[in-house]
Amino acid sequence: MKFRSRLVVNLNNLKANFLEIKKLAPHSQLLFMVKADGYGHGMIPVSRFAYEELGVREFGCATIGEALKLREELHDLHFDIYVFSDIQLELHENADIYLKKRIIPVISNLSELEYLLTNKDFLHFPLCLKFNTGMNRLGLNLADQDAVIALLKKHQRNNLHHLISHFANASFSMEKDSRNIFQRENFTKIKEKFVQAGIKLERTSQSNSGTIEQKTGLDHDTHIRPGLMMYGPSSLASDLKSFYQGKLVSKLETYILRTFEVKKGEPVGYNSTPCPDDGIIAILAIGYGDGFFNRYSGAHLYHRGIEGTIIGRVSMDMTHVFFPKDAKEKIKAHEVFTIWGQNEGDLAKFSKETNTIPYELFCSILPRVPRVYKLD
Ligand SMILES: Cc1ncc(COP(=O)(O)O)c(C=O)c1O
C-alpha cells in the first residue's frame, strides 16, 4: 500500500537541530519536550532516536498518560520523564504510576507538595517544583516560597531534583521585554533563597526555544527545555535576531487525486464556491479528517513552482486547489503534492496565511496521516 497523505519525519534533520542547539548552549543539559505526540512527529520513535543517537536522557510530557506510554513503550531504556501540567496527583491511584514507573510529576502547588512529602512511599522520590515567576499559568508563587522551604525542612528534604520556571514571552526579546527581565530576575531570587536556606538545587531550568534561539542567559541554569526548535521552526517574533538555523524535520505530503479545467464562476465542492477565474483544479487527498482544516481555505500552496489557492470548503477527505489555466501541463493527477517541507520557509508562510503557528499545525495532524521515518 502506498500512503497518500503522510508526514515524513527526517531524523537526520532532528540530529542536525540537536547539534545546532548544543552549539548555542554547550554547557546545558537538554530536557527534550516530546509532549503532544512529539509535537505531532510521533513521541515514541522521536524519543527513541533522541535517546539512542543523541544521548538525551530527560524528556518532557504534559500528561501522565503520555508519560506512561513513553515509559511503557521504551521500557528497555533508562531516562527521566517529567509530567508538566496534567499530573493528576489528586487521583491517588496515580501515585503508584509515578512510583513504579519512575515518572516525575512537576509540582506546582503547595497541596501537591504536601501530599508527596507526607506520603512515605515518596520519601526518596525526586522532587521537581515549578515556580510561577510571572507567566501566571501553573506554578508555585513567590509568596509560597517560605512555606515550601518550611515544608522541605520539616520533612528533612534538603535538595530539589529540578527547579523549573517558564517564560511567557520567550518569542520576544530576552534583553528588552520587561516581562522576560522580570521573570528572569524572579527566578534568580528564588534560586538564591533556596540556596541560602540550605536546599541544594541539583537541576534548574527556565529556557525554552525562543530563549535558546536568542542565546542569552543559558548559563544561569543547568538545563534547557527545547520543544519546537528541535523540530525545526523558529518561534521568535520576525523582528528579532535568531542565532538558530533549524532544519524542518517534517514534510507533509499528499497526493493529487484528480485535476480538471474550470471556467470562471463555475461552482466547486460543498457550498458551491464559484471559481475566481478560468483555471485548473487539483483535488488533494487531504481534508479535515487528516487535520487539514476548512479555515485554511484561501491560503496558497505550491506545486512545481506554481502558486495555487485553496478554494471553497475543505472537505473531510479532500481539498480543492485552484491553479491558473496556463499551469495545465504542470498540474497532473497522481503526483505527490507537498504541503510543507519542500521549499525554504513554506511552513512559516503557510502558518502566517492561515493565522496559525507551527506548534498548532504540527499538533493538528491527525492519526489517519501515517508518520514515516527517514534516516540516511
Ligand atoms: C514547561 C514547558 N517547558 C518547555 C516547553 C517547550 O517550549 P517550546 O516548544 O517553545 O520550546 C514547553 C512548551 O509549551 C513548556 O510548557
The ligand as an SDF file (V2000), in Angstrom:
LIG
                    3D

 16 16  0  0  0  0  0  0  0  0999 V2000
    7.0580   23.9290   30.7320 C   0  0  0  0  0  0  0  0  0  0  0  0
    7.4860   23.9210   29.3120 C   0  0  0  0  0  0  0  0  0  0  0  0
    8.7950   23.8400   29.0210 N   0  0  0  0  0  0  0  0  0  0  0  0
    9.2400   23.8300   27.7510 C   0  0  0  0  0  0  0  0  0  0  0  0
    8.3740   23.9200   26.6880 C   0  0  0  0  0  0  0  0  0  0  0  0
    8.8970   23.9230   25.2830 C   0  0  0  0  0  0  0  0  0  0  0  0
    8.5730   25.1220   24.6340 O   0  0  0  0  0  0  0  0  0  0  0  0
    8.9890   25.3740   23.1320 P   0  0  0  0  0  0  0  0  0  0  0  0
    8.2740   24.3800   22.3120 O   0  0  0  0  0  0  0  0  0  0  0  0
    8.5790   26.7740   22.8500 O   0  0  0  0  0  0  0  0  0  0  0  0
   10.4710   25.1770   23.0790 O   0  0  0  0  0  0  0  0  0  0  0  0
    7.0010   23.9980   26.9500 C   0  0  0  0  0  0  0  0  0  0  0  0
    6.0610   24.0840   25.8220 C   0  0  0  0  0  0  0  0  0  0  0  0
    4.9700   24.5430   25.8490 O   0  0  0  0  0  0  0  0  0  0  0  0
    6.5450   24.0000   28.2870 C   0  0  0  0  0  0  0  0  0  0  0  0
    5.2400   24.0940   28.5900 O   0  0  0  0  0  0  0  0  0  0  0  0
  1  2  1  0
  2  3  1  0
  2 15  2  0
  3  4  2  0
  4  5  1  0
  5  6  1  0
  5 12  2  0
  6  7  1  0
  7  8  1  0
  8  9  2  0
  8 10  1  0
  8 11  1  0
 12 13  1  0
 12 15  1  0
 13 14  2  0
 15 16  1  0
M  END
$$$$
